[in-house]
Amino acid sequence: MRDECRLHKIAEVRADLGESPVWDKDNRLLYFVDISGGKINVMTPQARLATVYQSTARIGALALTDRGNLIFTEDTRVAILDPKEGVVRTHSTAAHNKGCYRFNDGACDPQGRFITGLMHEGPNREAGALYRYDSELNAQTIQRNIALPNGLAWSEDGHTLFFVDSIARSIFRAAYTPNGELEAVMRFAETPAEPGRPDGIALDRAGELWVCMFNGGCLLRYDSNGNLSECVTMPVPRPTSCCFGGEGLETLFITTARFAMTPSELAEYPDSGDLFAIRPAIAGVPRHLFKECKMGR
């Protein structure tokens, strides 16, 4: 393993199901969620941790808005949170009324819309879909028949969307139009049967893709042609998601989980649920902001 890619723990969180890390470069804050804990957490530059929002619902996806707020999902609704006040400003209508459904990962497209994946916690192999939300939180389905939608990332030029189907063990690539439609969807990479299943992803400036392998205890890196080029071993079995942040987007932050682990597994992997980081040789692509409706709702 390269020295600059050496992994280290940056905070003890003990999240049940840590997910969706988001870097706020203006305030040097790292936001992330605990899905089953219903929390949006933040880590300050001094590595202090705080909860900015607590919900009785499952919080799946998180992104920044152009007005300094957070857009996130609660079960099958999308909401906008003022993180300074800890107040939810608006909610969308529910995308589904059955409790076995929830939104999972999500991110903003180059035009400032929010894309998130609806999943069945069964899971049901044809129940998942990608939803696109505009500035007024109106939804449109843009991709169906995904078993378990997960990580999303856009190429640096914004013309290509990568998304994960964890059950299919596949990362897909699609042409992404300015109207927010997917064209020419094809498999970019199929992750190995072992270790684990692909979860959250992040792209670097060379077009290489990092993917967290849930239950695999590692991060995999794929080159721009979809070939596996590196494996970074983690000290915990369930890395969940990752994002580039820090100075120059040179650090890759990684969330992890301790969800459904047995007492003996937790004794063997006590750092499960904590935050980790590495410094890859190539910096990351910045994420897009959600464009809020200026008139409000």
JOTA-V990769 format. One record per residue. N is the residue number from 1. RES is the residue in three letters. OMEGA is omega in whole degrees, -180 to 180 (* if undefined). BURIAL is # if it has 24 or more other ideal C-beta (glycine too) atoms within 12 Angstrom, else .. D_CENTER is the distance of its C-alpha to the mean C-alpha in Angstrom with 1 decimal. Layout:
n=N res=RES omega=OMEGA burial=BURIAL d_center=D_CENTER
n=N res=RES omega=OMEGA burial=BURIAL d_center=D_CENTER
This chain:
n=1 res=MET omega=179 burial=. d_center=24.9
n=2 res=ARG omega=-180 burial=. d_center=25.2
n=3 res=ASP omega=-176 burial=. d_center=26.0
n=4 res=GLU omega=-179 burial=. d_center=23.5
n=5 res=CYS omega=-177 burial=# d_center=20.7
n=6 res=ARG omega=-174 burial=. d_center=21.9
n=7 res=LEU omega=177 burial=# d_center=19.3
n=8 res=HIS omega=177 burial=. d_center=19.9
n=9 res=LYS omega=-179 burial=# d_center=18.9
n=10 res=ILE omega=179 burial=# d_center=18.4
n=11 res=ALA omega=174 burial=# d_center=18.4
n=12 res=GLU omega=-175 burial=. d_center=19.5
n=13 res=VAL omega=-175 burial=# d_center=17.2
n=14 res=ARG omega=177 burial=# d_center=18.0
n=15 res=ALA omega=176 burial=# d_center=15.0
n=16 res=ASP omega=178 burial=# d_center=15.5
n=17 res=LEU omega=178 burial=# d_center=12.0
n=18 res=GLY omega=-176 burial=# d_center=9.8
n=19 res=GLU omega=166 burial=# d_center=6.0
n=20 res=SER omega=176 burial=# d_center=3.6
n=21 res=PRO omega=-179 burial=# d_center=6.2
n=22 res=VAL omega=-179 burial=# d_center=8.0
n=23 res=TRP omega=175 burial=# d_center=11.4
n=24 res=ASP omega=-173 burial=# d_center=14.4
n=25 res=LYS omega=-178 burial=# d_center=17.0
n=26 res=ASP omega=-178 burial=. d_center=19.9
n=27 res=ASN omega=180 burial=. d_center=19.9
n=28 res=ARG omega=179 burial=. d_center=18.4
n=29 res=LEU omega=173 burial=# d_center=16.1
n=30 res=LEU omega=174 burial=# d_center=12.8
n=31 res=TYR omega=174 burial=# d_center=11.1
n=32 res=PHE omega=-177 burial=# d_center=8.9
n=33 res=VAL omega=167 burial=# d_center=9.4
n=34 res=ASP omega=-171 burial=# d_center=11.6
n=35 res=ILE omega=-176 burial=# d_center=11.3
n=36 res=SER omega=176 burial=# d_center=14.8
n=37 res=GLY omega=179 burial=# d_center=16.2
n=38 res=GLY omega=-174 burial=# d_center=15.3
n=39 res=LYS omega=162 burial=# d_center=14.6
n=40 res=ILE omega=-178 burial=# d_center=13.0
n=41 res=ASN omega=176 burial=# d_center=14.1
n=42 res=VAL omega=173 burial=# d_center=14.9
n=43 res=MET omega=-179 burial=# d_center=16.4
n=44 res=THR omega=176 burial=. d_center=19.3
n=45 res=PRO omega=178 burial=. d_center=20.9
n=46 res=GLN omega=179 burial=. d_center=23.3
n=47 res=ALA omega=174 burial=. d_center=20.6
n=48 res=ARG omega=-178 burial=. d_center=21.5
n=49 res=LEU omega=176 burial=# d_center=19.1
n=50 res=ALA omega=174 burial=. d_center=19.4
n=51 res=THR omega=-179 burial=. d_center=18.1
n=52 res=VAL omega=179 burial=# d_center=18.1
n=53 res=TYR omega=178 burial=# d_center=17.7
n=54 res=GLN omega=-178 burial=. d_center=18.7
n=55 res=SER omega=171 burial=# d_center=18.6
n=56 res=THR omega=179 burial=. d_center=20.3
n=57 res=ALA omega=176 burial=# d_center=17.7
n=58 res=ARG omega=179 burial=# d_center=14.4
n=59 res=ILE omega=-173 burial=# d_center=11.5
n=60 res=GLY omega=-172 burial=# d_center=8.4
n=61 res=ALA omega=-175 burial=# d_center=6.4
n=62 res=LEU omega=175 burial=# d_center=7.4
n=63 res=ALA omega=178 burial=# d_center=8.9
n=64 res=LEU omega=176 burial=# d_center=12.4
n=65 res=THR omega=-179 burial=# d_center=15.5
n=66 res=ASP omega=179 burial=. d_center=18.7
n=67 res=ARG omega=177 burial=. d_center=20.7
n=68 res=GLY omega=179 burial=. d_center=18.9
n=69 res=ASN omega=177 burial=# d_center=17.3
n=70 res=LEU omega=170 burial=# d_center=13.8
n=71 res=ILE omega=-175 burial=# d_center=12.8
n=72 res=PHE omega=179 burial=# d_center=11.0
n=73 res=THR omega=173 burial=# d_center=11.7
n=74 res=GLU omega=-174 burial=# d_center=14.5
n=75 res=ASP omega=-179 burial=# d_center=15.4
n=76 res=THR omega=175 burial=# d_center=16.2
n=77 res=ARG omega=175 burial=# d_center=16.7
n=78 res=VAL omega=-176 burial=# d_center=15.0
n=79 res=ALA omega=175 burial=# d_center=16.3
n=80 res=ILE omega=-175 burial=# d_center=16.9
n=81 res=LEU omega=167 burial=# d_center=17.5
n=82 res=ASP omega=-173 burial=. d_center=20.0
n=83 res=PRO omega=179 burial=# d_center=18.6
n=84 res=LYS omega=-180 burial=. d_center=22.1
n=85 res=GLU omega=-176 burial=. d_center=23.9
n=86 res=GLY omega=-175 burial=. d_center=21.3
n=87 res=VAL omega=174 burial=. d_center=22.3
n=88 res=VAL omega=-176 burial=# d_center=20.6
n=89 res=ARG omega=-178 burial=# d_center=22.3
n=90 res=THR omega=177 burial=# d_center=21.7
n=91 res=HIS omega=168 burial=. d_center=20.2
n=92 res=SER omega=169 burial=# d_center=20.0
n=93 res=THR omega=-179 burial=. d_center=22.0
n=94 res=ALA omega=178 burial=. d_center=20.5
n=95 res=ALA omega=179 burial=# d_center=19.4
n=96 res=HIS omega=-176 burial=# d_center=20.9
n=97 res=ASN omega=178 burial=. d_center=23.4
n=98 res=LYS omega=-175 burial=. d_center=23.1
n=99 res=GLY omega=180 burial=. d_center=21.4
n=100 res=CYS omega=177 burial=. d_center=20.2
n=101 res=TYR omega=170 burial=# d_center=17.6
n=102 res=ARG omega=171 burial=# d_center=14.4
n=103 res=PHE omega=-180 burial=# d_center=11.3
n=104 res=ASN omega=-178 burial=# d_center=8.2
n=105 res=ASP omega=-180 burial=# d_center=4.8
n=106 res=GLY omega=178 burial=# d_center=5.9
n=107 res=ALA omega=-179 burial=# d_center=7.2
n=108 res=CYS omega=180 burial=# d_center=10.9
n=109 res=ASP omega=-178 burial=# d_center=13.4
n=110 res=PRO omega=180 burial=# d_center=16.3
n=111 res=GLN omega=177 burial=# d_center=18.5
n=112 res=GLY omega=175 burial=# d_center=16.5
n=113 res=ARG omega=-176 burial=# d_center=15.5
n=114 res=PHE omega=179 burial=# d_center=12.4
n=115 res=ILE omega=180 burial=# d_center=11.1
n=116 res=THR omega=-175 burial=# d_center=9.5
n=117 res=GLY omega=175 burial=# d_center=10.4
n=118 res=LEU omega=-178 burial=# d_center=13.3
n=119 res=MET omega=173 burial=# d_center=14.0
n=120 res=HIS omega=-175 burial=# d_center=17.2
n=121 res=GLU omega=177 burial=# d_center=17.0
n=122 res=GLY omega=-5 burial=. d_center=20.1
n=123 res=PRO omega=175 burial=# d_center=18.6
n=124 res=ASN omega=-170 burial=. d_center=20.8
n=125 res=ARG omega=179 burial=. d_center=20.6
n=126 res=GLU omega=-172 burial=. d_center=21.2
n=127 res=ALA omega=-174 burial=# d_center=19.6
n=128 res=GLY omega=180 burial=# d_center=16.1
n=129 res=ALA omega=173 burial=# d_center=15.7
n=130 res=LEU omega=179 burial=# d_center=13.7
n=131 res=TYR omega=176 burial=# d_center=14.8
n=132 res=ARG omega=-179 burial=# d_center=15.5
n=133 res=TYR omega=178 burial=# d_center=16.4
n=134 res=ASP omega=-174 burial=# d_center=19.0
n=135 res=SER omega=179 burial=# d_center=20.2
n=136 res=GLU omega=179 burial=. d_center=22.2
n=137 res=LEU omega=169 burial=# d_center=19.4
n=138 res=ASN omega=-173 burial=. d_center=21.3
n=139 res=ALA omega=171 burial=# d_center=19.4
n=140 res=GLN omega=178 burial=# d_center=20.0
n=141 res=THR omega=-178 burial=# d_center=18.9
n=142 res=ILE omega=177 burial=# d_center=18.3
n=143 res=GLN omega=-180 burial=# d_center=17.8
n=144 res=ARG omega=174 burial=. d_center=19.1
n=145 res=ASN omega=173 burial=. d_center=19.9
n=146 res=ILE omega=-177 burial=# d_center=16.5
n=147 res=ALA omega=179 burial=# d_center=16.9
n=148 res=LEU omega=-179 burial=# d_center=13.3
n=149 res=PRO omega=-177 burial=# d_center=10.7
n=150 res=ASN omega=-170 burial=# d_center=7.3
n=151 res=GLY omega=177 burial=# d_center=5.2
n=152 res=LEU omega=176 burial=# d_center=6.9
n=153 res=ALA omega=178 burial=# d_center=8.8
n=154 res=TRP omega=173 burial=# d_center=12.4
n=155 res=SER omega=-176 burial=# d_center=15.4
n=156 res=GLU omega=179 burial=# d_center=17.1
n=157 res=ASP omega=177 burial=. d_center=19.8
n=158 res=GLY omega=-175 burial=# d_center=17.5
n=159 res=HIS omega=-176 burial=. d_center=19.4
n=160 res=THR omega=174 burial=# d_center=17.1
n=161 res=LEU omega=172 burial=# d_center=13.8
n=162 res=PHE omega=175 burial=# d_center=12.1
n=163 res=PHE omega=-173 burial=# d_center=10.4
n=164 res=VAL omega=164 burial=# d_center=10.4
n=165 res=ASP omega=-173 burial=# d_center=12.9
n=166 res=SER omega=-179 burial=# d_center=12.8
n=167 res=ILE omega=179 burial=# d_center=16.3
n=168 res=ALA omega=-177 burial=# d_center=17.7
n=169 res=ARG omega=-173 burial=# d_center=16.3
n=170 res=SER omega=169 burial=# d_center=15.8
n=171 res=ILE omega=-177 burial=# d_center=13.8
n=172 res=PHE omega=177 burial=# d_center=15.4
n=173 res=ARG omega=-180 burial=# d_center=16.5
n=174 res=ALA omega=170 burial=# d_center=18.0
n=175 res=ALA omega=-177 burial=. d_center=20.1
n=176 res=TYR omega=-175 burial=# d_center=18.7
n=177 res=THR omega=177 burial=. d_center=21.6
n=178 res=PRO omega=178 burial=. d_center=22.1
n=179 res=ASN omega=178 burial=. d_center=22.6
n=180 res=GLY omega=177 burial=# d_center=19.0
n=181 res=GLU omega=178 burial=. d_center=20.3
n=182 res=LEU omega=178 burial=# d_center=19.3
n=183 res=GLU omega=175 burial=. d_center=22.2
n=184 res=ALA omega=179 burial=. d_center=23.2
n=185 res=VAL omega=-180 burial=# d_center=20.2
n=186 res=MET omega=180 burial=. d_center=20.8
n=187 res=ARG omega=176 burial=. d_center=19.4
n=188 res=PHE omega=180 burial=# d_center=18.3
n=189 res=ALA omega=172 burial=# d_center=18.2
n=190 res=GLU omega=-177 burial=. d_center=18.8
n=191 res=THR omega=-178 burial=# d_center=17.7
n=192 res=PRO omega=177 burial=. d_center=20.7
n=193 res=ALA omega=170 burial=. d_center=21.8
n=194 res=GLU omega=17 burial=. d_center=21.6
n=195 res=PRO omega=169 burial=# d_center=19.5
n=196 res=GLY omega=-180 burial=# d_center=17.1
n=197 res=ARG omega=-178 burial=# d_center=14.6
n=198 res=PRO omega=-178 burial=# d_center=11.6
n=199 res=ASP omega=-178 burial=# d_center=8.1
n=200 res=GLY omega=-177 burial=# d_center=5.0
n=201 res=ILE omega=174 burial=# d_center=6.8
n=202 res=ALA omega=-179 burial=# d_center=8.5
n=203 res=LEU omega=173 burial=# d_center=11.9
n=204 res=ASP omega=-173 burial=# d_center=15.0
n=205 res=ARG omega=175 burial=. d_center=18.1
n=206 res=ALA omega=-178 burial=. d_center=20.0
n=207 res=GLY omega=178 burial=# d_center=17.7
n=208 res=GLU omega=-171 burial=# d_center=16.7
n=209 res=LEU omega=174 burial=# d_center=13.4
n=210 res=TRP omega=180 burial=# d_center=11.9
n=211 res=VAL omega=176 burial=# d_center=10.4
n=212 res=CYS omega=-179 burial=# d_center=10.0
n=213 res=MET omega=-180 burial=# d_center=12.8
n=214 res=PHE omega=-174 burial=# d_center=12.8
n=215 res=ASN omega=178 burial=# d_center=16.5
n=216 res=GLY omega=177 burial=# d_center=17.2
n=217 res=GLY omega=-179 burial=# d_center=17.2
n=218 res=CYS omega=167 burial=# d_center=16.2
n=219 res=LEU omega=174 burial=# d_center=14.1
n=220 res=LEU omega=174 burial=# d_center=15.5
n=221 res=ARG omega=178 burial=# d_center=16.1
n=222 res=TYR omega=178 burial=# d_center=17.4
n=223 res=ASP omega=-174 burial=. d_center=19.8
n=224 res=SER omega=177 burial=. d_center=20.0
n=225 res=ASN omega=179 burial=. d_center=22.2
n=226 res=GLY omega=178 burial=# d_center=19.8
n=227 res=ASN omega=179 burial=. d_center=21.9
n=228 res=LEU omega=-175 burial=# d_center=20.6
n=229 res=SER omega=-178 burial=# d_center=21.7
n=230 res=GLU omega=174 burial=# d_center=20.5
n=231 res=CYS omega=177 burial=# d_center=19.5
n=232 res=VAL omega=-178 burial=# d_center=18.7
n=233 res=THR omega=178 burial=. d_center=19.6
n=234 res=MET omega=177 burial=# d_center=17.9
n=235 res=PRO omega=178 burial=. d_center=20.2
n=236 res=VAL omega=-175 burial=# d_center=18.2
n=237 res=PRO omega=-170 burial=# d_center=17.6
n=238 res=ARG omega=168 burial=# d_center=14.1
n=239 res=PRO omega=-172 burial=# d_center=11.4
n=240 res=THR omega=-176 burial=# d_center=8.0
n=241 res=SER omega=-176 burial=# d_center=5.3
n=242 res=CYS omega=174 burial=# d_center=6.6
n=243 res=CYS omega=175 burial=# d_center=7.7
n=244 res=PHE omega=178 burial=# d_center=11.3
n=245 res=GLY omega=-178 burial=# d_center=13.5
n=246 res=GLY omega=-179 burial=# d_center=17.0
n=247 res=GLU omega=179 burial=. d_center=20.2
n=248 res=GLY omega=-177 burial=. d_center=19.9
n=249 res=LEU omega=-176 burial=# d_center=16.2
n=250 res=GLU omega=-180 burial=. d_center=17.8
n=251 res=THR omega=175 burial=# d_center=15.7
n=252 res=LEU omega=179 burial=# d_center=12.6
n=253 res=PHE omega=-174 burial=# d_center=11.1
n=254 res=ILE omega=173 burial=# d_center=9.9
n=255 res=THR omega=180 burial=# d_center=9.2
n=256 res=THR omega=-176 burial=# d_center=11.5
n=257 res=ALA omega=171 burial=# d_center=13.2
n=258 res=ARG omega=-178 burial=# d_center=16.9
n=259 res=PHE omega=174 burial=# d_center=16.6
n=260 res=ALA omega=175 burial=. d_center=19.9
n=261 res=MET omega=-179 burial=# d_center=21.2
n=262 res=THR omega=177 burial=. d_center=24.9
n=263 res=PRO omega=180 burial=. d_center=27.0
n=264 res=SER omega=177 burial=. d_center=28.1
n=265 res=GLU omega=179 burial=. d_center=24.7
n=266 res=LEU omega=176 burial=. d_center=23.7
n=267 res=ALA omega=179 burial=. d_center=27.0
n=268 res=GLU omega=-178 burial=. d_center=26.2
n=269 res=TYR omega=-174 burial=# d_center=22.7
n=270 res=PRO omega=-179 burial=. d_center=23.0
n=271 res=ASP omega=178 burial=# d_center=20.1
n=272 res=SER omega=-178 burial=# d_center=17.6
n=273 res=GLY omega=-179 burial=# d_center=15.1
n=274 res=ASP omega=179 burial=# d_center=15.6
n=275 res=LEU omega=180 burial=# d_center=13.9
n=276 res=PHE omega=178 burial=# d_center=14.8
n=277 res=ALA omega=170 burial=# d_center=15.1
n=278 res=ILE omega=176 burial=# d_center=16.9
n=279 res=ARG omega=179 burial=# d_center=18.6
n=280 res=PRO omega=-180 burial=# d_center=18.6
n=281 res=ALA omega=-176 burial=. d_center=21.6
n=282 res=ILE omega=-179 burial=# d_center=19.8
n=283 res=ALA omega=-173 burial=# d_center=17.7
n=284 res=GLY omega=176 burial=# d_center=14.5
n=285 res=VAL omega=179 burial=# d_center=14.2
n=286 res=PRO omega=178 burial=# d_center=13.7
n=287 res=ARG omega=-179 burial=# d_center=11.2
n=288 res=HIS omega=178 burial=# d_center=13.1
n=289 res=LEU omega=174 burial=# d_center=14.2
n=290 res=PHE omega=179 burial=# d_center=14.9
n=291 res=LYS omega=-180 burial=# d_center=18.7
n=292 res=GLU omega=174 burial=# d_center=20.2
n=293 res=CYS omega=-175 burial=# d_center=23.4
n=294 res=LYS omega=-178 burial=. d_center=26.1
n=295 res=MET omega=-178 burial=. d_center=28.5
n=296 res=GLY omega=-180 burial=. d_center=26.2
n=297 res=ARG omega=* burial=. d_center=26.4
